[in-house]
Amino acid sequence: MDHLRLPPSNRLEALTHDRKGQWRIRINDQWRICFRFENGDAFDVEIVGLNT
């Protein structure tokens, strides 16, 4: 998972509450990629707008 922290502008973050167990990476100011990570693979990948 550490390789996803580079470059720092990815802003990899663990999510909480109803999205606990998911992570997100910044695409730009408005959009994020959210996903679960298991055994080296990404699952339930979605692009999410901050205003949705």
C-alpha positions as CSV (number, residue, x, y, z in Angstrom):
1,M,0.0,0.0,0.0
2,D,2.9,2.3,0.6
3,H,3.7,2.5,-3.1
4,L,0.3,4.3,-3.6
5,R,1.5,7.2,-1.3
6,L,3.9,8.3,-4.0
7,P,3.8,10.9,-5.4
8,P,2.6,12.7,-2.2
9,S,0.0,14.5,-4.4
10,N,-2.0,11.2,-4.5
11,R,-3.1,12.0,-1.0
12,L,-3.9,8.4,-0.2
13,E,-6.3,8.4,2.7
14,A,-8.1,5.6,4.7
15,L,-11.8,6.3,4.8
16,T,-14.1,6.1,7.9
17,H,-17.7,5.6,8.9
18,D,-19.8,3.9,6.2
19,R,-16.7,3.6,4.0
20,K,-14.4,2.0,6.6
21,G,-12.1,-0.4,4.9
22,Q,-11.9,1.7,1.8
23,W,-9.2,4.0,0.6
24,R,-9.2,7.0,-1.7
25,I,-6.7,8.7,-4.0
26,R,-7.0,12.3,-5.3
27,I,-7.6,12.7,-9.0
28,N,-8.0,16.5,-8.9
29,D,-9.7,19.1,-6.7
30,Q,-13.1,17.6,-7.3
31,W,-12.7,13.9,-8.0
32,R,-11.3,10.9,-6.0
33,I,-10.9,7.2,-6.7
34,C,-12.3,5.1,-3.9
35,F,-11.5,1.4,-3.5
36,R,-10.9,-1.6,-1.2
37,F,-7.5,-3.2,-1.3
38,E,-7.1,-7.0,-0.6
39,N,-4.2,-9.3,-1.2
40,G,-2.5,-6.8,-3.5
41,D,-5.6,-6.1,-5.7
42,A,-8.1,-3.3,-5.8
43,F,-11.9,-4.0,-5.6
44,D,-15.1,-1.9,-5.7
45,V,-13.2,0.8,-7.5
46,E,-15.3,4.0,-8.2
47,I,-14.8,7.6,-9.1
48,V,-16.5,9.9,-6.6
49,G,-17.1,13.6,-6.8
50,L,-16.7,15.5,-3.6
51,N,-20.2,17.1,-4.0
52,T,-22.0,13.8,-4.4
